Structure formats: structure tokens, C-alpha cells
Amino acid sequence: MNNPKIWLSSPHMGGNEQKYVQEAFDTNWVAPLGPNVNGFESDLEIFLGDNVYVAALSSGTAALHLALILLDVKQGDEVICQSMTFSASANPIVYVGATPVFVDSEPETWNICTLALEEAILDRIAKGKKPKAIIAVHLYGMPYKHHEIKSISEKYNIPIIEDSAEALGSSYKGQKCGTLGDISILSFNGNKIITTSGGGALVTKDKSVKEKAVFLSTQARDNAPHYQHSYIGYNYRMSNICAGIGRGQMEVLEDHVNLRREMHRFYMGFFESIEGVKVLNEPSQDCFSNHWLSAIILDSYETREALRLAFEKENIETRPLWKPMHLQPVFENCPYYGGSIAQKLFNKGLCLPSGSNLETEEKNRIQQVLERFFK
Ligand SMILES: *Cc1c(COP(=O)(O)O)cnc(C)c1O
């Protein structure tokens, strides 16, 4: 029982992070601006392609908050949000005084269901309020069905905020996640595919939107010699120290995606011969997932709990899927559209250790627990 802890997903440094951080100290750029911030933004712009502009921010949550502000979402508005997600997808809707309208998942990617989405839009319009935006999430790195969601967004002229916090390195029909929304966001929190210790980014194809995001994230100072303000500002810019970590991480992003995909292949191989367990997997060649987290659906809540506890006993971290937002006490009064797909996934689903830094010995310990459990 004195086995060292195996984490679900832990930071994995490439090696050059400290070099960039040291440079920041050597040149005294210890501030929320500097060469690493510009360099990290440029690294991300090159990686994502498609002529995007990236604004590096203090978190993915901050990026979502600014995305809503930039889309002019205000007090009393409504915003559609995938129910099955981390709470940070939905909280910023409340920050701006708007109401989240939650939508169920579809069973293939576990992401926002096209049919329930359209039903929600039509019903909200019938009730007198057209939603101002759609927040769609690539859960665990699995791309949502972009072309279907996009066509609904265009049909009703409602912009998409693409929550790509978990999906840097994933793509849909060859187009990188993080470039699919009207505005997109990324996260570099400690357990994401790459980390800056804490950080995020807003991605846009419109240079003026990036400029506004940077303006708002640095306290919205007007162009004047004194401090003058015509807008409410925020302190959301990324620090040059964090951006230095990000530059080092960008050098190993593709390697880390390959290693996560290898962990996923390991689980696919193991569960191939096990009845009643389904691994979240790319439904077609359209979807390329970074497999940030490998997740499985068991035959019941009881089996899920038993397996979680079997891992816990061996000091191995696993985690139930995100509890859908429409089932959260804090959102209990928000409208919800769809059936019980997200709820069923939550009841029976488990995320397994998926880090790009898992050693052979750790993989063996994981395999032993699985073999004993499913024997
Ligand atoms: C991590 C995460 C966020 C928030 O990002 P932070 O950088 O932690 O603020 C938002 N949405 C999803 C789906 C996430 O997983």
C-alpha cells in the first residue's frame, strides 16, 4: 500500500521550460508582458495555423469570460452550453449576468447533441429570447461534431464559442480544434495536455478581436498619458514567466499527444476482449482526438464505483466523468433540453490514468488492477 501515487494526468515538462523562465529573469521581464508572452502566442498561432490570432491569458475561464463579453453577451441574455462539461465552461455565463441553457450529449462523442441543440434554440426563440451564443466543448479531447453544430449555428445565426480547453492537438476533418469556433478558448492548467502552471488563451480569426481581448485583459486603459478608462477592464493577461513554461511545452506538444494516444491504444487493447465496457473512441476518421483523458463506460454505476475503489486501494487516481451541469445544485433552475444521455454517461463512466509521463512500471500497476478486476 506504499506504492507511489499514480495521477490521472500530471504536468509533464519537456526540458526547455526552465531555459525560457531563466531568460525572463535574466532580462527582468517578470511581468504580465514580455518576449515569452509574444513568443508563446506566436508558437500557438503557428501550431494552430488557419491564420488565427492568439491572446495569452491567465486562464481558460478568463478566456471564456472575455469571449462572452466580446460577443456582447449581457445581463438577462441566454447562452446555450453543453451540459456535460467542467463547470468552468458555464460559470462565465453567470459572470456576465446571463442565464445558461443546458443541452444534452450525443452518445458517440459525448458532446453537444445536434437535435437537442436545435430543439433548445427553437423553444427559446418561441419563448421570446434568442440565445446569444453556443458553448460547445471537445470533452476529453474528442472533437464535437463540428459540421453539424456549425450548420445549426449558421442556420440561426448564433455564434459558437469553442471550448477547446481539453483539445489542443485534436482536429476535426484535418482542421485543428481551437480554430473551429467564432471565438475559441484553450486552457493550460496543471492537468491539461500542456501546462503553463495556470493559463489560457483566446483564439480568433479577427485581429481586432485579439486586440480587444488584450485591451480588456490589461485593465482597459485608453490611449492617454494618464490612466483613463472608458470600459470596465480585467486583469487577465498571462505572465511572462508562465508563458516561458508554455514555450517549452509547445516544443513537446506533438510528442505528448502521441504518448496520450498510446495510453488510449493500451486501454483499447485491454478492453477489446471485455464484455460490457466501452472506451470513448473516435467515431470516424473525421475525428482525431488528443485523448487527453481515456474514459470508459461500464455496465452499471455499481461496477463503476467498484472499479474506482479498486484503483484507489492501489493508490491510483481515476475520476467519474464530469457531472452534467443541469444536475448541479448551483444550476438547478436553469433550462435544460434533451434526454438522459449525459446523466447515464455520468453514472457509468470513469476516466483512467492518461498522462503522457506514465512509466512502464506504472502502466503495469494499472494493468494488474484491471486484470484482477475483470478476471
Ligand atoms: C479546464 C477547463 C476549463 C477551464 O480552464 P482553466 O484554465 O482551468 O480556467 C474550461 N473548460 C473545460 C472543458 C476545461 O476542461
The ligand as an ORCA input file, in Angstrom:
! r2SCAN-3c Opt
* xyz 0 1
  C     -10.005     23.192    -17.716
  C     -11.243     23.567    -18.409
  C     -11.682     24.901    -18.472
  C     -11.082     25.999    -17.679
  O      -9.754     26.261    -17.889
  P      -8.868     26.917    -16.711
  O      -7.604     27.259    -17.421
  O      -8.705     25.869    -15.671
  O      -9.583     28.125    -16.210
  C     -12.811     25.190    -19.224
  N     -13.484     24.234    -19.868
  C     -13.112     22.944    -19.825
  C     -13.897     21.942    -20.592
  C     -11.993     22.558    -19.074
  O     -11.653     21.271    -19.007
*
